Amino acid sequence: MDFPEIQLTSHRFQHLAKMSLPNTLFHYTTQAGLLGIITSRALQATKVQYMNDATEFALFISLAKSILWDRIGDFIDDQELFKSCFEHLNYINMINIHAVSFCRDGDLLSQWRGYAAAGGYAIGFSPSAALLSIGGGCRIGRCIYEKSDQVSILNELIDEMLSYKSKVRSEDCTVVLSTIFGSSLIEYGAFFKDASFIEEDEWRLITDVRAYTDEKIGFRAGKSMLIPYYCLDIYNGSWRDKIDNVVVGPCPHPSIAKASVEGLLLRYSVINQVTQDGVPHYPEVQASAIPYRNW
């Protein structure tokens, strides 16, 4: 068997991933984020271990370890494989998978609390035009909040790994399968989120595994450390039909804040429609309707 061909899959995850994409998905960001996205014609996908809620990744690792531990006693002949899987979980932060977060709601209080302090925006992308054409090796889906679904997915990955092992007779089997298992955990676990955040109805665009030598990997300054990211270029380098609308977060001067965003979209040709007469139409810019004040 050719080990690089092995892929661990979860039928439960595939079922959940069949959910229809919303017409618009909003990416909440700061002033610097909006400027960076529009001027560079690209999105920065953050390495999943460095996303805002660091606890969610720790919870995912803890859940995976718990399930492995519960099942290890049922497979006496596979002790070395389970042990190798545990070891890979300890070093899983080295695996490079990146994500961009989106939300179905473009005017959500919980998001403005995180992004409106220094001026925030919600960019309404058209998933079919912008996100699905962003390049190979990416997939988009809704975050998985139910613990029962998360447990089912992890168990299916373990079952597939054990199934492969029963068919393979090789000294390298344990190391190879546990490595593939570790990569699969990140790939699927990147969609896991604690149930307490279900109000956000978060969707994520996830890359496949990328090497640090990839020229599109970069680093930006965070609050307390450098944050690795992967640059995802907008298809054809054009904003044509990619953005539906932009929501300006709560701020002291919504009218002029709205006007400056309209100017930005005009300057960088962010067009979502051209009439038969050749007249360009730009994405609608609107101010948040939420009476939230942080100034």
Summary of the structure (lengths in Angstrom):
residues: 295
radius of gyration: 21.4
end to end distance: 62.3
largest distance: 73.1
contacts: 882
relative contact order: 0.20
helix: 45%
strand: 22%
